[in-house]
Amino acid sequence: MIKHEEKFCPRCNASFECKVGSVGLCQCSAVKLSDAERSYTRERFSDCLCAECLKELKAELHNNSLKARLMHLLRMR
């Protein structure tokens, strides 16, 4: 049986098992990220994050995008 690497999320310090050799089985594969979301995450962290933090960063980027669009619309008035 393959032993996977035990890691700690650099964002929240939660422990999780990294399955880089079996990415389809890794906890992070449950969070689908677009290219923009992957870039946003890579700009902020250089190592794997837990699935919960990936979900939160995905939501953060979405919220920031909505805020930027709203501000743009308000300036157009």
Distance bins in CASP14 RR format, pairs under 12 A and 6 or more apart:
PFRMAT RR
TARGET T0000
AUTHOR 0000-0000-0000
RMODE 2
METHOD distances of the structure
MODEL  1
1 22 0 0 0 0 0 1 0 0 0 0 0
2 17 0 0 0 0 0 1 0 0 0 0 0
2 18 0 0 0 0 0 1 0 0 0 0 0
2 19 0 0 0 0 1 0 0 0 0 0 0
2 20 0 0 0 0 0 1 0 0 0 0 0
2 21 1 0 0 1 0 0 0 0 0 0 0
2 22 1 0 0 1 0 0 0 0 0 0 0
2 25 0 0 0 0 1 0 0 0 0 0 0
2 26 0 0 0 0 0 1 0 0 0 0 0
3 17 0 0 0 0 1 0 0 0 0 0 0
3 18 0 0 0 0 0 1 0 0 0 0 0
3 19 0 0 0 0 0 1 0 0 0 0 0
3 21 0 0 0 0 0 1 0 0 0 0 0
3 22 0 0 0 0 0 1 0 0 0 0 0
4 16 0 0 0 0 1 0 0 0 0 0 0
4 17 1 0 1 0 0 0 0 0 0 0 0
4 18 1 0 1 0 0 0 0 0 0 0 0
4 19 1 0 1 0 0 0 0 0 0 0 0
4 20 1 0 0 1 0 0 0 0 0 0 0
4 21 1 0 0 1 0 0 0 0 0 0 0
4 22 1 0 0 1 0 0 0 0 0 0 0
4 23 0 0 0 0 0 1 0 0 0 0 0
4 24 0 0 0 0 0 1 0 0 0 0 0
4 25 0 0 0 0 1 0 0 0 0 0 0
4 26 0 0 0 0 1 0 0 0 0 0 0
4 27 0 0 0 0 0 1 0 0 0 0 0
4 48 0 0 0 0 0 1 0 0 0 0 0
5 15 0 0 0 0 0 1 0 0 0 0 0
5 16 0 0 0 0 1 0 0 0 0 0 0
5 17 1 0 0 1 0 0 0 0 0 0 0
5 18 1 0 1 0 0 0 0 0 0 0 0
5 19 0 0 0 0 1 0 0 0 0 0 0
5 20 1 0 0 1 0 0 0 0 0 0 0
5 21 0 0 0 0 1 0 0 0 0 0 0
5 22 0 0 0 0 0 1 0 0 0 0 0
5 26 0 0 0 0 0 1 0 0 0 0 0
5 47 0 0 0 0 0 1 0 0 0 0 0
5 48 0 0 0 0 1 0 0 0 0 0 0
6 14 0 0 0 0 0 1 0 0 0 0 0
6 15 1 0 0 1 0 0 0 0 0 0 0
6 16 1 0 0 1 0 0 0 0 0 0 0
6 17 1 0 1 0 0 0 0 0 0 0 0
6 18 1 0 0 1 0 0 0 0 0 0 0
6 19 0 0 0 0 0 1 0 0 0 0 0
6 27 0 0 0 0 0 1 0 0 0 0 0
6 48 0 0 0 0 0 1 0 0 0 0 0
6 50 0 0 0 0 0 1 0 0 0 0 0
7 13 0 0 0 0 0 1 0 0 0 0 0
7 14 0 0 0 0 1 0 0 0 0 0 0
7 15 1 0 0 1 0 0 0 0 0 0 0
7 16 1 0 1 0 0 0 0 0 0 0 0
7 17 1 0 0 1 0 0 0 0 0 0 0
7 18 1 0 1 0 0 0 0 0 0 0 0
7 19 0 0 0 0 0 1 0 0 0 0 0
7 20 0 0 0 0 1 0 0 0 0 0 0
7 26 0 0 0 0 0 1 0 0 0 0 0
7 27 0 0 0 0 0 1 0 0 0 0 0
7 28 0 0 0 0 0 1 0 0 0 0 0
7 45 0 0 0 0 0 1 0 0 0 0 0
7 47 1 0 0 1 0 0 0 0 0 0 0
7 48 1 0 1 0 0 0 0 0 0 0 0
7 49 0 0 0 0 1 0 0 0 0 0 0
7 50 0 0 0 0 1 0 0 0 0 0 0
7 53 0 0 0 0 0 1 0 0 0 0 0
8 14 1 0 0 1 0 0 0 0 0 0 0
8 15 1 0 1 0 0 0 0 0 0 0 0
8 16 1 0 0 1 0 0 0 0 0 0 0
8 17 0 0 0 0 0 1 0 0 0 0 0
8 18 0 0 0 0 0 1 0 0 0 0 0
8 47 0 0 0 0 1 0 0 0 0 0 0
8 48 0 0 0 0 1 0 0 0 0 0 0
8 49 0 0 0 0 0 1 0 0 0 0 0
8 50 0 0 0 0 1 0 0 0 0 0 0
8 53 0 0 0 0 0 1 0 0 0 0 0
9 15 1 0 0 1 0 0 0 0 0 0 0
9 16 1 0 0 1 0 0 0 0 0 0 0
9 17 0 0 0 0 0 1 0 0 0 0 0
9 18 0 0 0 0 0 1 0 0 0 0 0
9 27 0 0 0 0 0 1 0 0 0 0 0
9 28 0 0 0 0 0 1 0 0 0 0 0
9 41 0 0 0 0 0 1 0 0 0 0 0
9 45 0 0 0 0 1 0 0 0 0 0 0
9 47 0 0 0 0 1 0 0 0 0 0 0
9 48 1 0 0 1 0 0 0 0 0 0 0
9 49 1 0 1 0 0 0 0 0 0 0 0
9 50 1 0 1 0 0 0 0 0 0 0 0
9 51 0 0 0 0 1 0 0 0 0 0 0
9 52 0 0 0 0 1 0 0 0 0 0 0
9 53 1 0 1 0 0 0 0 0 0 0 0
9 54 0 0 0 0 1 0 0 0 0 0 0
9 56 0 0 0 0 0 1 0 0 0 0 0
9 57 0 0 0 0 0 1 0 0 0 0 0
10 16 0 0 0 0 0 1 0 0 0 0 0
10 41 0 0 0 0 0 1 0 0 0 0 0
10 44 0 0 0 0 1 0 0 0 0 0 0
10 45 1 0 1 0 0 0 0 0 0 0 0
10 46 1 0 0 1 0 0 0 0 0 0 0
10 47 1 0 1 0 0 0 0 0 0 0 0
10 48 0 0 0 0 1 0 0 0 0 0 0
10 49 1 0 0 1 0 0 0 0 0 0 0
10 50 0 0 0 0 1 0 0 0 0 0 0
10 53 0 0 0 0 1 0 0 0 0 0 0
10 54 0 0 0 0 0 1 0 0 0 0 0
10 57 0 0 0 0 0 1 0 0 0 0 0
11 41 0 0 0 0 1 0 0 0 0 0 0
11 44 0 0 0 0 1 0 0 0 0 0 0
11 45 1 0 0 1 0 0 0 0 0 0 0
11 46 0 0 0 0 0 1 0 0 0 0 0
11 47 0 0 0 0 1 0 0 0 0 0 0
11 48 0 0 0 0 0 1 0 0 0 0 0
11 49 1 0 1 0 0 0 0 0 0 0 0
11 50 1 0 0 1 0 0 0 0 0 0 0
11 51 0 0 0 0 0 1 0 0 0 0 0
11 52 0 0 0 0 1 0 0 0 0 0 0
11 53 1 0 1 0 0 0 0 0 0 0 0
11 54 0 0 0 0 1 0 0 0 0 0 0
11 55 0 0 0 0 0 1 0 0 0 0 0
11 56 0 0 0 0 1 0 0 0 0 0 0
11 57 1 0 0 1 0 0 0 0 0 0 0
11 60 0 0 0 0 0 1 0 0 0 0 0
12 45 0 0 0 0 0 1 0 0 0 0 0
12 49 0 0 0 0 1 0 0 0 0 0 0
12 50 1 0 0 1 0 0 0 0 0 0 0
12 51 0 0 0 0 0 1 0 0 0 0 0
12 52 1 0 0 1 0 0 0 0 0 0 0
12 53 1 0 1 0 0 0 0 0 0 0 0
12 54 0 0 0 0 0 1 0 0 0 0 0
12 55 0 0 0 0 0 1 0 0 0 0 0
12 56 0 0 0 0 1 0 0 0 0 0 0
12 57 0 0 0 0 0 1 0 0 0 0 0
13 49 0 0 0 0 0 1 0 0 0 0 0
13 50 0 0 0 0 1 0 0 0 0 0 0
13 52 0 0 0 0 0 1 0 0 0 0 0
13 53 0 0 0 0 1 0 0 0 0 0 0
14 27 0 0 0 0 0 1 0 0 0 0 0
14 48 0 0 0 0 0 1 0 0 0 0 0
14 49 0 0 0 0 1 0 0 0 0 0 0
14 50 1 0 1 0 0 0 0 0 0 0 0
14 51 0 0 0 0 1 0 0 0 0 0 0
14 52 1 0 0 1 0 0 0 0 0 0 0
14 53 1 0 0 1 0 0 0 0 0 0 0
14 54 0 0 0 0 0 1 0 0 0 0 0
14 56 0 0 0 0 0 1 0 0 0 0 0
15 27 0 0 0 0 0 1 0 0 0 0 0
15 48 0 0 0 0 0 1 0 0 0 0 0
15 50 0 0 0 0 1 0 0 0 0 0 0
16 26 0 0 0 0 1 0 0 0 0 0 0
16 27 1 0 1 0 0 0 0 0 0 0 0
16 28 0 0 0 0 1 0 0 0 0 0 0
16 30 0 0 0 0 0 1 0 0 0 0 0
16 47 0 0 0 0 0 1 0 0 0 0 0
16 48 1 0 0 1 0 0 0 0 0 0 0
16 49 0 0 0 0 1 0 0 0 0 0 0
16 50 1 0 1 0 0 0 0 0 0 0 0
16 51 1 0 0 1 0 0 0 0 0 0 0
16 52 0 0 0 0 1 0 0 0 0 0 0
16 53 0 0 0 0 1 0 0 0 0 0 0
16 54 0 0 0 0 0 1 0 0 0 0 0
17 25 0 0 0 0 1 0 0 0 0 0 0
17 26 1 0 0 1 0 0 0 0 0 0 0
17 27 1 0 0 1 0 0 0 0 0 0 0
17 28 0 0 0 0 0 1 0 0 0 0 0
17 48 0 0 0 0 0 1 0 0 0 0 0
17 50 0 0 0 0 0 1 0 0 0 0 0
17 51 0 0 0 0 0 1 0 0 0 0 0
18 24 0 0 0 0 0 1 0 0 0 0 0
18 25 0 0 0 0 0 1 0 0 0 0 0
18 26 1 0 0 1 0 0 0 0 0 0 0
18 27 0 0 0 0 1 0 0 0 0 0 0
18 28 0 0 0 0 1 0 0 0 0 0 0
18 29 0 0 0 0 0 1 0 0 0 0 0
18 47 0 0 0 0 1 0 0 0 0 0 0
18 48 1 0 1 0 0 0 0 0 0 0 0
18 49 0 0 0 0 0 1 0 0 0 0 0
18 50 0 0 0 0 1 0 0 0 0 0 0
18 51 0 0 0 0 0 1 0 0 0 0 0
19 25 1 0 1 0 0 0 0 0 0 0 0
19 26 1 1 0 0 0 0 0 0 0 0 0
19 27 1 0 0 1 0 0 0 0 0 0 0
19 28 0 0 0 0 1 0 0 0 0 0 0
19 29 0 0 0 0 1 0 0 0 0 0 0
19 30 0 0 0 0 0 1 0 0 0 0 0
19 48 0 0 0 0 1 0 0 0 0 0 0
19 51 0 0 0 0 0 1 0 0 0 0 0
20 26 1 0 0 1 0 0 0 0 0 0 0
20 27 0 0 0 0 0 1 0 0 0 0 0
20 28 0 0 0 0 1 0 0 0 0 0 0
20 29 0 0 0 0 0 1 0 0 0 0 0
20 47 0 0 0 0 0 1 0 0 0 0 0
20 48 1 0 0 1 0 0 0 0 0 0 0
21 29 0 0 0 0 0 1 0 0 0 0 0
22 28 0 0 0 0 0 1 0 0 0 0 0
22 29 0 0 0 0 1 0 0 0 0 0 0
23 29 1 0 0 1 0 0 0 0 0 0 0
23 30 0 0 0 0 0 1 0 0 0 0 0
23 48 0 0 0 0 0 1 0 0 0 0 0
24 30 0 0 0 0 1 0 0 0 0 0 0
24 31 0 0 0 0 0 1 0 0 0 0 0
24 32 0 0 0 0 0 1 0 0 0 0 0
26 48 0 0 0 0 1 0 0 0 0 0 0
26 49 0 0 0 0 0 1 0 0 0 0 0
26 50 0 0 0 0 0 1 0 0 0 0 0
26 51 0 0 0 0 1 0 0 0 0 0 0
26 54 0 0 0 0 0 1 0 0 0 0 0
27 48 0 0 0 0 1 0 0 0 0 0 0
27 49 0 0 0 0 1 0 0 0 0 0 0
27 50 1 0 0 1 0 0 0 0 0 0 0
27 51 1 0 1 0 0 0 0 0 0 0 0
27 52 0 0 0 0 1 0 0 0 0 0 0
27 53 0 0 0 0 0 1 0 0 0 0 0
27 54 0 0 0 0 1 0 0 0 0 0 0
27 55 0 0 0 0 0 1 0 0 0 0 0
28 38 0 0 0 0 0 1 0 0 0 0 0
28 41 0 0 0 0 0 1 0 0 0 0 0
28 45 0 0 0 0 0 1 0 0 0 0 0
28 47 0 0 0 0 0 1 0 0 0 0 0
28 48 1 0 0 1 0 0 0 0 0 0 0
28 49 1 0 0 1 0 0 0 0 0 0 0
28 50 1 0 0 1 0 0 0 0 0 0 0
28 51 1 0 1 0 0 0 0 0 0 0 0
28 52 0 0 0 0 0 1 0 0 0 0 0
28 53 0 0 0 0 1 0 0 0 0 0 0
28 54 1 0 0 1 0 0 0 0 0 0 0
28 55 0 0 0 0 0 1 0 0 0 0 0
28 57 0 0 0 0 0 1 0 0 0 0 0
28 58 0 0 0 0 0 1 0 0 0 0 0
29 48 0 0 0 0 0 1 0 0 0 0 0
29 51 0 0 0 0 1 0 0 0 0 0 0
29 54 0 0 0 0 0 1 0 0 0 0 0
30 50 0 0 0 0 0 1 0 0 0 0 0
30 51 1 0 1 0 0 0 0 0 0 0 0
30 52 0 0 0 0 0 1 0 0 0 0 0
30 54 0 0 0 0 1 0 0 0 0 0 0
30 55 0 0 0 0 1 0 0 0 0 0 0
30 58 0 0 0 0 0 1 0 0 0 0 0
31 37 0 0 0 0 1 0 0 0 0 0 0
31 38 0 0 0 0 0 1 0 0 0 0 0
31 41 0 0 0 0 1 0 0 0 0 0 0
31 48 0 0 0 0 0 1 0 0 0 0 0
31 49 0 0 0 0 1 0 0 0 0 0 0
31 50 0 0 0 0 1 0 0 0 0 0 0
31 51 1 0 1 0 0 0 0 0 0 0 0
31 52 0 0 0 0 1 0 0 0 0 0 0
31 53 0 0 0 0 1 0 0 0 0 0 0
31 54 1 0 1 0 0 0 0 0 0 0 0
31 55 1 0 1 0 0 0 0 0 0 0 0
31 56 0 0 0 0 1 0 0 0 0 0 0
31 57 0 0 0 0 1 0 0 0 0 0 0
31 58 1 0 0 1 0 0 0 0 0 0 0
31 59 0 0 0 0 0 1 0 0 0 0 0
32 38 0 0 0 0 0 1 0 0 0 0 0
32 51 0 0 0 0 0 1 0 0 0 0 0
32 54 0 0 0 0 1 0 0 0 0 0 0
32 55 0 0 0 0 0 1 0 0 0 0 0
32 58 0 0 0 0 1 0 0 0 0 0 0
33 39 0 0 0 0 1 0 0 0 0 0 0
33 40 0 0 0 0 1 0 0 0 0 0 0
33 41 1 0 0 1 0 0 0 0 0 0 0
33 42 0 0 0 0 0 1 0 0 0 0 0
33 49 0 0 0 0 0 1 0 0 0 0 0
33 51 0 0 0 0 0 1 0 0 0 0 0
33 53 0 0 0 0 0 1 0 0 0 0 0
33 54 1 0 0 1 0 0 0 0 0 0 0
33 55 0 0 0 0 1 0 0 0 0 0 0
33 57 0 0 0 0 1 0 0 0 0 0 0
33 58 1 0 0 1 0 0 0 0 0 0 0
33 59 0 0 0 0 0 1 0 0 0 0 0
33 61 0 0 0 0 1 0 0 0 0 0 0
33 62 0 0 0 0 0 1 0 0 0 0 0
34 40 0 0 0 0 1 0 0 0 0 0 0
34 41 0 0 0 0 0 1 0 0 0 0 0
34 57 0 0 0 0 0 1 0 0 0 0 0
34 58 0 0 0 0 1 0 0 0 0 0 0
34 61 0 0 0 0 1 0 0 0 0 0 0
34 62 0 0 0 0 0 1 0 0 0 0 0
34 65 0 0 0 0 0 1 0 0 0 0 0
35 41 0 0 0 0 0 1 0 0 0 0 0
35 42 0 0 0 0 0 1 0 0 0 0 0
35 61 0 0 0 0 0 1 0 0 0 0 0
36 42 0 0 0 0 0 1 0 0 0 0 0
36 43 0 0 0 0 0 1 0 0 0 0 0
36 57 0 0 0 0 0 1 0 0 0 0 0
36 58 0 0 0 0 1 0 0 0 0 0 0
36 61 1 0 0 1 0 0 0 0 0 0 0
36 62 0 0 0 0 1 0 0 0 0 0 0
36 64 0 0 0 0 0 1 0 0 0 0 0
36 65 0 0 0 0 1 0 0 0 0 0 0
37 43 0 0 0 0 0 1 0 0 0 0 0
37 44 0 0 0 0 0 1 0 0 0 0 0
37 49 0 0 0 0 0 1 0 0 0 0 0
37 54 0 0 0 0 1 0 0 0 0 0 0
37 55 0 0 0 0 0 1 0 0 0 0 0
37 56 0 0 0 0 0 1 0 0 0 0 0
37 57 1 0 0 1 0 0 0 0 0 0 0
37 58 1 0 1 0 0 0 0 0 0 0 0
37 59 0 0 0 0 1 0 0 0 0 0 0
37 60 0 0 0 0 1 0 0 0 0 0 0
37 61 1 0 1 0 0 0 0 0 0 0 0
37 62 0 0 0 0 1 0 0 0 0 0 0
37 64 0 0 0 0 0 1 0 0 0 0 0
37 65 0 0 0 0 0 1 0 0 0 0 0
38 44 0 0 0 0 0 1 0 0 0 0 0
38 45 0 0 0 0 0 1 0 0 0 0 0
38 49 0 0 0 0 0 1 0 0 0 0 0
38 54 0 0 0 0 1 0 0 0 0 0 0
38 57 0 0 0 0 1 0 0 0 0 0 0
38 58 0 0 0 0 1 0 0 0 0 0 0
38 61 0 0 0 0 0 1 0 0 0 0 0
39 45 0 0 0 0 0 1 0 0 0 0 0
39 57 0 0 0 0 0 1 0 0 0 0 0
39 61 0 0 0 0 1 0 0 0 0 0 0
40 49 0 0 0 0 0 1 0 0 0 0 0
40 54 0 0 0 0 0 1 0 0 0 0 0
40 56 0 0 0 0 0 1 0 0 0 0 0
40 57 1 0 0 1 0 0 0 0 0 0 0
40 58 0 0 0 0 1 0 0 0 0 0 0
40 59 0 0 0 0 0 1 0 0 0 0 0
40 60 1 0 0 1 0 0 0 0 0 0 0
40 61 1 0 1 0 0 0 0 0 0 0 0
40 62 0 0 0 0 1 0 0 0 0 0 0
40 63 0 0 0 0 0 1 0 0 0 0 0
40 64 0 0 0 0 1 0 0 0 0 0 0
40 65 0 0 0 0 1 0 0 0 0 0 0
41 47 0 0 0 0 0 1 0 0 0 0 0
41 48 0 0 0 0 1 0 0 0 0 0 0
41 49 1 0 0 1 0 0 0 0 0 0 0
41 50 0 0 0 0 0 1 0 0 0 0 0
41 53 0 0 0 0 1 0 0 0 0 0 0
41 54 1 0 0 1 0 0 0 0 0 0 0
41 55 0 0 0 0 0 1 0 0 0 0 0
41 56 0 0 0 0 0 1 0 0 0 0 0
41 57 1 0 1 0 0 0 0 0 0 0 0
41 58 0 0 0 0 1 0 0 0 0 0 0
41 60 0 0 0 0 1 0 0 0 0 0 0
41 61 0 0 0 0 1 0 0 0 0 0 0
42 48 0 0 0 0 0 1 0 0 0 0 0
42 49 0 0 0 0 0 1 0 0 0 0 0
42 54 0 0 0 0 0 1 0 0 0 0 0
42 57 0 0 0 0 0 1 0 0 0 0 0
42 61 0 0 0 0 0 1 0 0 0 0 0
43 57 0 0 0 0 0 1 0 0 0 0 0
43 61 0 0 0 0 0 1 0 0 0 0 0
44 53 0 0 0 0 0 1 0 0 0 0 0
44 54 0 0 0 0 0 1 0 0 0 0 0
44 56 0 0 0 0 0 1 0 0 0 0 0
44 57 1 0 0 1 0 0 0 0 0 0 0
44 60 0 0 0 0 1 0 0 0 0 0 0
44 61 0 0 0 0 0 1 0 0 0 0 0
45 53 0 0 0 0 1 0 0 0 0 0 0
45 54 0 0 0 0 1 0 0 0 0 0 0
45 56 0 0 0 0 0 1 0 0 0 0 0
45 57 0 0 0 0 1 0 0 0 0 0 0
47 53 0 0 0 0 0 1 0 0 0 0 0
48 54 0 0 0 0 1 0 0 0 0 0 0
49 55 0 0 0 0 1 0 0 0 0 0 0
49 56 0 0 0 0 1 0 0 0 0 0 0
49 57 1 0 0 1 0 0 0 0 0 0 0
49 58 0 0 0 0 0 1 0 0 0 0 0
50 56 0 0 0 0 1 0 0 0 0 0 0
50 57 0 0 0 0 0 1 0 0 0 0 0
51 57 0 0 0 0 0 1 0 0 0 0 0
51 58 0 0 0 0 0 1 0 0 0 0 0
52 58 0 0 0 0 0 1 0 0 0 0 0
52 59 0 0 0 0 0 1 0 0 0 0 0
53 59 0 0 0 0 0 1 0 0 0 0 0
53 60 0 0 0 0 1 0 0 0 0 0 0
54 60 0 0 0 0 0 1 0 0 0 0 0
54 61 0 0 0 0 0 1 0 0 0 0 0
55 61 0 0 0 0 0 1 0 0 0 0 0
55 62 0 0 0 0 0 1 0 0 0 0 0
56 62 0 0 0 0 0 1 0 0 0 0 0
56 63 0 0 0 0 0 1 0 0 0 0 0
57 63 0 0 0 0 0 1 0 0 0 0 0
57 64 0 0 0 0 0 1 0 0 0 0 0
58 64 0 0 0 0 0 1 0 0 0 0 0
58 65 0 0 0 0 0 1 0 0 0 0 0
59 65 0 0 0 0 0 1 0 0 0 0 0
59 66 0 0 0 0 0 1 0 0 0 0 0
60 66 0 0 0 0 0 1 0 0 0 0 0
60 67 0 0 0 0 0 1 0 0 0 0 0
61 67 0 0 0 0 0 1 0 0 0 0 0
61 68 0 0 0 0 0 1 0 0 0 0 0
62 68 0 0 0 0 0 1 0 0 0 0 0
62 69 0 0 0 0 0 1 0 0 0 0 0
63 69 0 0 0 0 0 1 0 0 0 0 0
63 70 0 0 0 0 0 1 0 0 0 0 0
64 70 0 0 0 0 0 1 0 0 0 0 0
64 71 0 0 0 0 0 1 0 0 0 0 0
65 71 0 0 0 0 0 1 0 0 0 0 0
65 72 0 0 0 0 0 1 0 0 0 0 0
66 72 0 0 0 0 0 1 0 0 0 0 0
66 73 0 0 0 0 0 1 0 0 0 0 0
67 73 0 0 0 0 0 1 0 0 0 0 0
67 74 0 0 0 0 0 1 0 0 0 0 0
68 74 0 0 0 0 0 1 0 0 0 0 0
68 75 0 0 0 0 0 1 0 0 0 0 0
69 75 0 0 0 0 0 1 0 0 0 0 0
69 76 0 0 0 0 0 1 0 0 0 0 0
70 76 0 0 0 0 0 1 0 0 0 0 0
70 77 0 0 0 0 0 1 0 0 0 0 0
71 77 0 0 0 0 0 1 0 0 0 0 0
END
